[in-house]
């Protein structure tokens, strides 16, 4: 549900190189928000992670916690490391 909708939205945004869904949305638990890690290239269709988070929230109907590689406001050593930290608890 959230995965397929997220894929549809991100497919329409140029410049998204990698998107990683993690957290409760992939664990089969009820979601309060959706955790997404992204990596953008220079052709990114939206200016900044805040605007992308707004687009994703509108599409998914829940708050989005966005981690963006290269953005000092949201980066947590890159999305892949954040996912690894989430797996470890």
N, CA, C and O atoms as a printed pandas DataFrame, in Angstrom:
     atom_number atom_name residue_name chain_id  residue_number  x_coord  y_coord  z_coord
0              1         N          UNK        A               1    0.827   -1.178    0.000
1              2        CA          UNK        A               1    0.000    0.000    0.000
2              3         C          UNK        A               1    0.870    1.238    0.000
3              4         O          UNK        A               1    0.913    1.944   -1.008
4              5         N          UNK        A               2    1.563    1.533    1.084
5              6        CA          UNK        A               2    2.429    2.716    1.127
6              7         C          UNK        A               2    3.595    2.561    0.165
7              8         O          UNK        A               2    4.039    3.538   -0.439
8              9         N          UNK        A               3    4.093    1.338    0.019
9             10        CA          UNK        A               3    5.243    1.107   -0.862
10            11         C          UNK        A               3    4.872    1.416   -2.302
11            12         O          UNK        A               3    5.599    2.135   -2.988
12            13         N          UNK        A               4    3.757    0.885   -2.763
13            14        CA          UNK        A               4    3.359    1.098   -4.148
14            15         C          UNK        A               4    3.030    2.566   -4.411
15            16         O          UNK        A               4    3.408    3.103   -5.452
16            17         N          UNK        A               5    2.345    3.210   -3.500
17            18        CA          UNK        A               5    2.017    4.633   -3.680
18            19         C          UNK        A               5    3.287    5.475   -3.670
19            20         O          UNK        A               5    3.418    6.402   -4.469
20            21         N          UNK        A               6    4.214    5.167   -2.785
21            22        CA          UNK        A               6    5.492    5.877   -2.732
22            23         C          UNK        A               6    6.232    5.721   -4.056
23            24         O          UNK        A               6    6.771    6.692   -4.588
24            25         N          UNK        A               7    6.258    4.516   -4.579
25            26        CA          UNK        A               7    6.922    4.263   -5.863
26            27         C          UNK        A               7    6.284    5.093   -6.971
27            28         O          UNK        A               7    6.995    5.684   -7.783
28            29         N          UNK        A               8    4.962    5.145   -7.016
29            30        CA          UNK        A               8    4.265    5.919   -8.045
30            31         C          UNK        A               8    4.632    7.398   -7.972
31            32         O          UNK        A               8    4.902    8.024   -8.997
32            33         N          UNK        A               9    4.643    7.946   -6.784
33            34        CA          UNK        A               9    4.952    9.371   -6.615
34            35         C          UNK        A               9    6.400    9.650   -6.996
35            36         O          UNK        A               9    6.678   10.604   -7.722
36            37         N          UNK        A              10    7.320    8.828   -6.512
37            38        CA          UNK        A              10    8.738    9.063   -6.779
38            39         C          UNK        A              10    9.085    8.860   -8.250
39            40         O          UNK        A              10   10.008    9.498   -8.756
40            41         N          UNK        A              11    8.362    7.983   -8.944
41            42        CA          UNK        A              11    8.601    7.791  -10.378
42            43         C          UNK        A              11    8.330    9.064  -11.171
43            44         O          UNK        A              11    8.891    9.252  -12.250
44            45         N          UNK        A              12    7.480    9.934  -10.648
45            46        CA          UNK        A              12    7.132   11.179  -11.340
46            47         C          UNK        A              12    8.059   12.345  -10.995
47            48         O          UNK        A              12    7.890   13.445  -11.522
48            49         N          UNK        A              13    9.033   12.115  -10.117
49            50        CA          UNK        A              13    9.942   13.188   -9.708
50            51         C          UNK        A              13   11.319   12.933  -10.307
51            52         O          UNK        A              13   11.990   11.976   -9.921
52            53         N          UNK        A              14   11.755   13.783  -11.254
53            54        CA          UNK        A              14   13.076   13.600  -11.845
54            55         C          UNK        A              14   14.180   13.779  -10.804
55            56         O          UNK        A              14   14.068   14.608   -9.901
56            57         N          UNK        A              15   15.228   13.004  -10.942
57            58        CA          UNK        A              15   16.407   13.196  -10.106
58            59         C          UNK        A              15   16.473   12.361   -8.850
59            60         O          UNK        A              15   17.443   12.470   -8.100
60            61         N          UNK        A              16   15.479   11.531   -8.591
61            62        CA          UNK        A              16   15.545   10.654   -7.419
62            63         C          UNK        A              16   16.359    9.428   -7.818
63            64         O          UNK        A              16   15.905    8.594   -8.602
64            65         N          UNK        A              17   17.576    9.329   -7.264
65            66        CA          UNK        A              17   18.442    8.196   -7.591
66            67         C          UNK        A              17   18.088    6.967   -6.768
67            68         O          UNK        A              17   18.014    5.858   -7.298
68            69         N          UNK        A              18   17.874    7.161   -5.486
69            70        CA          UNK        A              18   17.580    6.054   -4.578
70            71         C          UNK        A              18   16.540    6.522   -3.570
71            72         O          UNK        A              18   16.603    7.648   -3.077
72            73         N          UNK        A              19   15.596    5.663   -3.274
73            74        CA          UNK        A              19   14.639    5.914   -2.195
74            75         C          UNK        A              19   14.520    4.632   -1.379
75            76         O          UNK        A              19   14.370    3.542   -1.931
76            77         N          UNK        A              20   14.590    4.777   -0.068
77            78        CA          UNK        A              20   14.540    3.628    0.829
78            79         C          UNK        A              20   13.420    3.852    1.838
79            80         O          UNK        A              20   13.420    4.839    2.575
80            81         N          UNK        A              21   12.477    2.936    1.863
81            82        CA          UNK        A              21   11.405    2.970    2.851
82            83         C          UNK        A              21   11.842    2.113    4.028
83            84         O          UNK        A              21   12.304    0.987    3.841
84            85         N          UNK        A              22   11.698    2.639    5.235
85            86        CA          UNK        A              22   12.088    1.868    6.417
86            87         C          UNK        A              22   11.177    2.228    7.573
87            88         O          UNK        A              22   10.301    3.083    7.438
88            89         N          UNK        A              23   11.379    1.582    8.702
89            90        CA          UNK        A              23   10.566    1.865    9.880
90            91         C          UNK        A              23    9.300    1.025    9.914
91            92         O          UNK        A              23    9.236   -0.047    9.311
92            93         N          UNK        A              24    8.300    1.517   10.620
93            94        CA          UNK        A              24    7.079    0.747   10.865
94            95         C          UNK        A              24    6.312    0.410    9.588
95            96         O          UNK        A              24    5.585   -0.582    9.557
96            97         N          UNK        A              25    6.457    1.206    8.546
97            98        CA          UNK        A              25    5.730    0.955    7.301
98            99         C          UNK        A              25    6.138   -0.360    6.653
99           100         O          UNK        A              25    5.335   -0.966    5.943
100          101         N          UNK        A              26    7.368   -0.817    6.881
101          102        CA          UNK        A              26    7.789   -2.086    6.290
102          103         C          UNK        A              26    7.747   -3.236    7.283
103          104         O          UNK        A              26    8.008   -4.381    6.915
104          105         N          UNK        A              27    7.427   -2.950    8.517
105          106        CA          UNK        A              27    7.378   -3.993    9.539
106          107         C          UNK        A              27    5.977   -4.534    9.770
107          108         O          UNK        A              27    5.783   -5.412   10.610
108          109         N          UNK        A              28    5.011   -4.027    9.043
109          110        CA          UNK        A              28    3.647   -4.487    9.213
110          111         C          UNK        A              28    2.963   -3.934   10.449
111          112         O          UNK        A              28    1.942   -4.463   10.887
112          113         N          UNK        A              29    3.515   -2.885   11.007
113          114        CA          UNK        A              29    2.912   -2.240   12.176
114          115         C          UNK        A              29    2.073   -1.047   11.722
115          116         O          UNK        A              29    2.308   -0.495   10.647
116          117         N          UNK        A              30    1.103   -0.651   12.533
117          118        CA          UNK        A              30    0.353    0.570   12.197
118          119         C          UNK        A              30    1.313    1.762   12.099
119          120         O          UNK        A              30    2.240    1.887   12.899
120          121         N          UNK        A              31    1.082    2.624   11.121
121          122        CA          UNK        A              31    2.004    3.738   10.898
122          123         C          UNK        A              31    1.441    5.051   11.404
123          124         O          UNK        A              31    0.274    5.377   11.190
124          125         N          UNK        A              32    2.309    5.800   12.087
125          126        CA          UNK        A              32    2.000    7.186   12.443
126          127         C          UNK        A              32    2.648    8.109   11.438
127          128         O          UNK        A              32    2.171    9.212   11.175
128          129         N          UNK        A              33    3.758    7.628   10.876
129          130        CA          UNK        A              33    4.461    8.350    9.824
130          131         C          UNK        A              33    5.169    7.329    8.952
131          132         O          UNK        A              33    5.210    6.141    9.270
132          133         N          UNK        A              34    5.725    7.807    7.850
133          134        CA          UNK        A              34    6.472    6.956    6.936
134          135         C          UNK        A              34    7.895    7.486    6.893
135          136         O          UNK        A              34    8.118    8.677    6.677
136          137         N          UNK        A              35    8.857    6.589    7.101
137          138        CA          UNK        A              35   10.271    6.954    7.081
138          139         C          UNK        A              35   10.846    6.650    5.705
139          140         O          UNK        A              35   10.759    5.522    5.220
140          141         N          UNK        A              36   11.439    7.676    5.076
141          142        CA          UNK        A              36   11.983    7.529    3.734
142          143         C          UNK        A              36   13.370    8.155    3.695
143          144         O          UNK        A              36   13.565    9.284    4.144
144          145         N          UNK        A              37   14.323    7.418    3.162
145          146        CA          UNK        A              37   15.655    7.951    2.884
146          147         C          UNK        A              37   15.779    8.149    1.387
147          148         O          UNK        A              37   15.382    7.276    0.615
148          149         N          UNK        A              38   16.323    9.279    0.960
149          150        CA          UNK        A              38   16.458    9.550   -0.472
150          151         C          UNK        A              38   17.857   10.038   -0.803
151          152         O          UNK        A              38   18.566   10.595    0.034
152          153         N          UNK        A              39   18.220    9.812   -2.035
153          154        CA          UNK        A              39   19.445   10.363   -2.599
154          155         C          UNK        A              39   19.045   10.988   -3.932
155          156         O          UNK        A              39   18.513   10.307   -4.809
156          157         N          UNK        A              40   19.302   12.277   -4.078
157          158        CA          UNK        A              40   18.917   13.024   -5.273
158          159         C          UNK        A              40   20.136   13.354   -6.115
159          160         O          UNK        A              40   21.237   13.515   -5.588
160          161         N          UNK        A              41   19.940   13.454   -7.428
161          162        CA          UNK        A              41   21.015   13.974   -8.260
162          163         C          UNK        A              41   20.703   15.426   -8.607
163          164         O          UNK        A              41   19.713   15.985   -8.136
164          165         N          UNK        A              42   21.541   16.024   -9.421
165          166        CA          UNK        A              42   21.401   17.456   -9.712
166          167         C          UNK        A              42   20.143   17.781  -10.516
167          168         O          UNK        A              42   19.776   18.951  -10.624
168          169         N          UNK        A              43   19.478   16.780  -11.081
169          170        CA          UNK        A              43   18.269   17.014  -11.867
170          171         C          UNK        A              43   17.004   16.894  -11.030
171          172         O          UNK        A              43   15.905   16.826  -11.581
172          173         N          UNK        A              44   17.138   16.868   -9.744
173          174        CA          UNK        A              44   15.972   16.671   -8.873
174          175         C          UNK        A              44   14.873   17.662   -9.221
175          176         O          UNK        A              44   15.120   18.861   -9.348
176          177         N          UNK        A              45   13.671   17.157   -9.372
177          178        CA          UNK        A              45   12.546   17.975   -9.806
178          179         C          UNK        A              45   11.994   18.887   -8.724
179          180         O          UNK        A              45   11.293   19.851   -9.032
180          181         N          UNK        A              46   12.292   18.605   -7.474
181          182        CA          UNK        A              46   11.811   19.445   -6.379
182          183         C          UNK        A              46   13.005   20.077   -5.695
183          184         O          UNK        A              46   14.040   19.434   -5.521
184          185         N          UNK        A              47   12.867   21.307   -5.316
185          186        CA          UNK        A              47   13.980   22.013   -4.688
186          187         C          UNK        A              47   13.961   21.764   -3.189
187          188         O          UNK        A              47   13.229   22.414   -2.442
188          189         N          UNK        A              48   14.768   20.826   -2.771
189          190        CA          UNK        A              48   14.938   20.580   -1.347
190          191         C          UNK        A              48   14.045   19.497   -0.786
191          192         O          UNK        A              48   12.930   19.272   -1.256
192          193         N          UNK        A              49   14.558   18.840    0.220
193          194        CA          UNK        A              49   13.827   17.754    0.870
194          195         C          UNK        A              49   12.520   18.193    1.525
195          196         O          UNK        A              49   11.578   17.404    1.589
196          197         N          UNK        A              50   12.440   19.423    2.008
197          198        CA          UNK        A              50   11.206   19.871    2.661
198          199         C          UNK        A              50   10.037   19.852    1.678
199          200         O          UNK        A              50    8.940   19.411    2.020
200          201         N          UNK        A              51   10.273   20.330    0.461
201          202        CA          UNK        A              51    9.210   20.306   -0.545
202          203         C          UNK        A              51    8.873   18.875   -0.939
203          204         O          UNK        A              51    7.707   18.545   -1.158
204          205         N          UNK        A              52    9.894   18.025   -1.030
205          206        CA          UNK        A              52    9.640   16.631   -1.365
206          207         C          UNK        A              52    8.827   15.957   -0.262
207          208         O          UNK        A              52    7.911   15.187   -0.549
208          209         N          UNK        A              53    9.154   16.239    0.984
209          210        CA          UNK        A              53    8.398   15.668    2.103
210          211         C          UNK        A              53    6.937   16.095    2.023
211          212         O          UNK        A              53    6.045   15.285    2.275
212          213         N          UNK        A              54    6.681   17.349    1.678
213          214        CA          UNK        A              54    5.300   17.834    1.541
214          215         C          UNK        A              54    4.547   17.087    0.444
215          216         O          UNK        A              54    3.388   16.712    0.624
216          217         N          UNK        A              55    5.208   16.872   -0.690
217          218        CA          UNK        A              55    4.584   16.143   -1.794
218          219         C          UNK        A              55    4.269   14.711   -1.365
219          220         O          UNK        A              55    3.184   14.201   -1.643
220          221         N          UNK        A              56    5.217   14.067   -0.689
221          222        CA          UNK        A              56    5.007   12.689   -0.240
222          223         C          UNK        A              56    3.899   12.606    0.807
223          224         O          UNK        A              56    3.083   11.685    0.774
224          225         N          UNK        A              57    3.867   13.554    1.727
225          226        CA          UNK        A              57    2.810   13.571    2.750
226          227         C          UNK        A              57    1.432   13.723    2.114
227          228         O          UNK        A              57    0.485   13.042    2.507
228          229         N          UNK        A              58    1.319   14.613    1.134
229          230        CA          UNK        A              58    0.040   14.796    0.442
230          231         C          UNK        A              58   -0.389   13.510   -0.262
231          232         O          UNK        A              58   -1.564   13.144   -0.235
232          233         N          UNK        A              59    0.564   12.829   -0.891
233          234        CA          UNK        A              59    0.249   11.616   -1.645
234          235         C          UNK        A              59   -0.075   10.430   -0.743
235          236         O          UNK        A              59   -0.960    9.635   -1.058
236          237         N          UNK        A              60    0.634   10.306    0.375
237          238        CA          UNK        A              60    0.465    9.147    1.254
238          239         C          UNK        A              60   -0.579    9.362    2.341
239          240         O          UNK        A              60   -1.114    8.399    2.889
240          241         N          UNK        A              61   -0.868   10.619    2.653
241          242        CA          UNK        A              61   -1.866   10.915    3.667
242          243         C          UNK        A              61   -1.387   10.749    5.094
243          244         O          UNK        A              61   -2.197   10.710    6.020
244          245         N          UNK        A              62   -0.075   10.651    5.284
245          246        CA          UNK        A              62    0.520   10.561    6.625
246          247         C          UNK        A              62    1.791   11.399    6.642
247          248         O          UNK        A              62    2.365   11.661    5.586
248          249         N          UNK        A              63    2.242   11.826    7.822
249          250        CA          UNK        A              63    3.509   12.559    7.896
250          251         C          UNK        A              63    4.665   11.712    7.371
251          252         O          UNK        A              63    4.666   10.489    7.510
252          253         N          UNK        A              64    5.644   12.376    6.768
253          254        CA          UNK        A              64    6.821   11.699    6.225
254          255         C          UNK        A              64    8.057   12.211    6.942
255          256         O          UNK        A              64    8.292   13.417    7.021
256          257         N          UNK        A              65    8.846   11.276    7.465
257          258        CA          UNK        A              65   10.142   11.592    8.062
258          259         C          UNK        A              65   11.172   11.310    6.987
259          260         O          UNK        A              65   11.460   10.153    6.680
260          261         N          UNK        A              66   11.734   12.383    6.409
261          262        CA          UNK        A              66   12.603   12.260    5.249
262          263         C          UNK        A              66   14.052   12.481    5.634
263          264         O          UNK        A              66   14.393   13.491    6.250
264          265         N          UNK        A              67   14.904   11.534    5.270
265          266        CA          UNK        A              67   16.350   11.680    5.435
266          267         C          UNK        A              67   16.940   11.796    4.040
267          268         O          UNK        A              67   16.733   10.922    3.198
268          269         N          UNK        A              68   17.677   12.877    3.795
269          270        CA          UNK        A              68   18.206   13.130    2.465
270          271         C          UNK        A              68   19.720   13.207    2.500
271          272         O          UNK        A              68   20.291   14.032    3.213
272          273         N          UNK        A              69   20.365   12.354    1.735
273          274        CA          UNK        A              69   21.817   12.377    1.662
274          275         C          UNK        A              69   22.273   13.710    1.079
275          276         O          UNK        A              69   21.774   14.148    0.042
276          277         N          UNK        A              70   23.213   14.340    1.743
277          278        CA          UNK        A              70   23.753   15.598    1.272
278          279         C          UNK        A              70   23.072   16.834    1.822
279          280         O          UNK        A              70   23.551   17.946    1.600
280          281         N          UNK        A              71   21.972   16.672    2.529
281          282        CA          UNK        A              71   21.288   17.811    3.141
282          283         C          UNK        A              71   21.600   17.815    4.628
283          284         O          UNK        A              71   21.154   16.921    5.347
284          285         N          UNK        A              72   22.353   18.795    5.108
285          286        CA          UNK        A              72   22.757   18.795    6.516
286          287         C          UNK        A              72   21.593   18.867    7.498
287          288         O          UNK        A              72   21.751   18.490    8.660
288          289         N          UNK        A              73   20.430   19.343    7.059
289          290        CA          UNK        A              73   19.277   19.417    7.966
290          291         C          UNK        A              73   18.622   18.066    8.189
291          292         O          UNK        A              73   18.016   17.843    9.238
292          293         N          UNK        A              74   18.732   17.156    7.223
293          294        CA          UNK        A              74   18.051   15.866    7.354
294          295         C          UNK        A              74   18.982   14.671    7.302
295          296         O          UNK        A              74   18.570   13.553    7.611
296          297         N          UNK        A              75   20.207   14.882    6.923
297          298        CA          UNK        A              75   21.118   13.753    6.741
298          299         C          UNK        A              75   21.531   13.139    8.073
299          300         O          UNK        A              75   21.836   13.839    9.039
300          301         N          UNK        A              76   21.530   11.831    8.090
301          302        CA          UNK        A              76   22.039   11.086    9.242
302          303         C          UNK        A              76   23.060   10.109    8.681
303          304         O          UNK        A              76   22.812    8.905    8.620
304          305         N          UNK        A              77   24.201   10.629    8.276
305          306        CA          UNK        A              77   25.270    9.857    7.660
306          307         C          UNK        A              77   24.783    9.079    6.443
307          308         O          UNK        A              77   25.297    7.998    6.156
308          309         N          UNK        A              78   23.810    9.609    5.732
309          310        CA          UNK        A              78   23.285    8.971    4.536
310          311         C          UNK        A              78   22.159    8.012    4.857
311          312         O          UNK        A              78   22.146    7.401    5.926
312          313         N          UNK        A              79   21.208    7.875    3.937
313          314        CA          UNK        A              79   20.059    7.011    4.177
314          315         C          UNK        A              79   20.415    5.568    4.481
315          316         O          UNK        A              79   19.775    4.952    5.333
316          317         N          UNK        A              80   21.410    5.011    3.817
317          318        CA          UNK        A              80   21.744    3.602    4.050
318          319         C          UNK        A              80   22.177    3.370    5.486
319          320         O          UNK        A              80   21.788    2.370    6.090
320          321         N          UNK        A              81   22.965    4.260    6.039
321          322        CA          UNK        A              81   23.391    4.098    7.430
322          323         C          UNK        A              81   22.217    4.285    8.379
323          324         O          UNK        A              81   22.140    3.631    9.419
324          325         N          UNK        A              82   21.309    5.176    8.020
325          326        CA          UNK        A              82   20.133    5.369    8.869
326          327         C          UNK        A              82   19.283    4.097    8.883
327          328         O          UNK        A              82   18.771    3.705    9.931
328          329         N          UNK        A              83   19.135    3.461    7.736
329          330        CA          UNK        A              83   18.383    2.208    7.667
330          331         C          UNK        A              83   19.060    1.154    8.521
331          332         O          UNK        A              83   18.390    0.428    9.256
332          333         N          UNK        A              84   20.367    1.059    8.436
333          334        CA          UNK        A              84   21.104    0.082    9.244
334          335         C          UNK        A              84   20.901    0.351   10.728
335          336         O          UNK        A              84   20.712   -0.583   11.507
336          337         N          UNK        A              85   20.937    1.612   11.124
337          338        CA          UNK        A              85   20.717    1.959   12.530
338          339         C          UNK        A              85   19.308    1.575   12.955
339          340         O          UNK        A              85   19.101    1.131   14.084
340          341         N          UNK        A              86   18.336    1.741   12.062
341          342        CA          UNK        A              86   16.960    1.390   12.379
342          343         C          UNK        A              86   16.818   -0.116   12.588
343          344         O          UNK        A              86   16.069   -0.546   13.465
344          345         N          UNK        A              87   17.518   -0.911   11.806
345          346        CA          UNK        A              87   17.454   -2.367   11.955
346          347         C          UNK        A              87   18.000   -2.819   13.298
347          348         O          UNK        A              87   17.510   -3.783   13.887
348          349         N          UNK        A              88   19.014   -2.121   13.775
349          350        CA          UNK        A              88   19.644   -2.496   15.036
350          351         C          UNK        A              88   18.834   -2.030   16.233
351          352         O          UNK        A              88   19.105   -2.447   17.359
352          353         N          UNK        A              89   17.860   -1.186   16.016
353          354        CA          UNK        A              89   17.005   -0.723   17.107
354          355         C          UNK        A              89   17.391    0.598   17.546
355          356         O          UNK        A              89   16.778    1.148   18.461
